[in-house]
């Protein structure tokens, strides 16, 4: 992995040159379109003609220093069940489990109403994951409520949720994915919830739940932390 003037890109290992083409590549269960050009990949999109999200994908795997000189970040492309998947190369230390901040007292709403919080102090929890974990970016929260208890990856009441902060994210990268959303409601209070941002038919963003009998949140100002279950 190397870096251009803006973000990390993929430099393919020595060997036969790749045919110049667009291929479907799956990363952490999500489908992207990667543009291969003989020895590199410098563009990936979520849809044809969409914005380039390759830098955000790699930052999600390795953090903001992805591909910088002095780092040894690497990925591997594998065929799995007929799909081409991209996976980070995990070091032995990462496989042993990382000690991450755990906001045990922060109940993240997965219900009909957000929960207001003041400042929450984290404790440590050790997490094993196929992802490369960084305590500066990754943290764990506890879900409260059952509005996300549905779909392909249900989040049940009381479940621990592994999250990763992602800065300056392209909307295409989080559309249709579960996100930890934080809305500031005062100088010392905020609302935290897990919802799925999607575009409505009128182009407006709405926040959906995975449970079919729960309501839709519409048009609120939030900060987004991409999240997934660990």
C-alpha positions, 0 to 999 in steps of 0.5 A: 500500500502506498499513498498519493497526495491525498490518500492511500492507494493499492500497489499490487505485488510483483507478478503478472500485470492485472488486466485493466478493468473494473471488478466487484470487490467485497470489503467487510461484507460490502460491495465496491467497484475497484478500478484495476490498472495493471499494477495499482488500484487508485479508484473505488466506488460504491456505484458506477459513476460514484465518488472515489471512496478508496481512501476512506475504505483503507482509512477504515481498515488502517486509520488516518495513517494508511499508506504513509511512509514508514508504515507496513500496511498491507492487504490481500485479495482472495477469492471467497465463494465466488467473490473477490474480497479484500482483507487487511493483513493482520499482525500477530499482536492484532490477533491477540486482541487489542485493548479498546476504550469501552464506554460501559455507562454510555447506553446507545439508543436502539429504540424509539427515542435517543438517550441524552448523555453527558461526558462518559469516561471509558474503561478498557476492554480487550477485543479480538477481531479480524479487523486491525484495531487501533485504540485511538480510533476504535471503541466499544459501546452497549446498545439499548433498545431493539429497533436494530434487532433485525436485518442480516446483522441484528443488534440486540438490546444489551449487545456490545457494538464495535465502532470506528471513528471515520473523519470527512466521510463520503455519504456514499460510504455510509449509506445503507450501513449501521452508524453510530450517530451523535447529535449535540443538544447542548453544551454538556449533553448529546444524543447517541443512537445507532441508525442506518442513513439512507436517501429518501425518494425526494433526495433527503436523508432519513435514518432507518432502523432494521426492525420493521416496526420502528419509526424513521428519523428524518433531517437531524444534524449529526456526526457520523462514526461508522460502526459494525459489530465486533 
